[in-house]
């Protein structure tokens, strides 16, 4: 079972979707944890004390604070960075899969970015044919290009 904590930047709808969809995720909200207004390093310390992986949309600032936090010799259960434009259904599915396929200790001192997953809703265009290569002239003898040819004389019998 994954033990997660949402920071204040995480979309609350993602938290709700994870709670509804998966019984294998223990997801604590920032509101319930009373961590609103904490600095990044304080958040990371709190998550370590509670043995919870931080889930955040803060893809710009938290990675630098996480490196500094680890460089100080501190322990972290891990951080999941979810790109803000990642569809909630995709992020929820990924978190559910991670909770089923791993233990929360697998993510110790790791930071993982869950990328934006683009959904292609337009019909696929037929592939553009590649231009044909020009055929090189076939030579019926072994002479090199530009080399004078010696005519072959065939005499009738």
Number of C-alpha atoms within 10 A of each C-alpha: 16 23 20 25 27 26 26 20 14 21 15 13 12 17 19 14 15 22 17 11 13 16 13 17 19 16 20 19 19 18 11 10 14 10 18 13 11 13 11 17 14 13 19 27 16 18 25 18 12 14 20 25 28 25 25 21 22 17 16 10 10 18 17 11 15 21 13 13 19 14 10 9 8 13 17 25 23 25 25 21 21 22 19 18 12 17 15 18 14 17 22 22 15 14 21 20 13 17 19 15 11 12 13 18 17 12 17 17 17 16 20 13 14 18 14 14 12 10 9 7 6 6 6 7 6 6 6 6 6 6 6 6 6 6 6 6 6 6 9 6 7 7 11 9 8 6 7 8 11 7 6 6 6 6 5 4 3
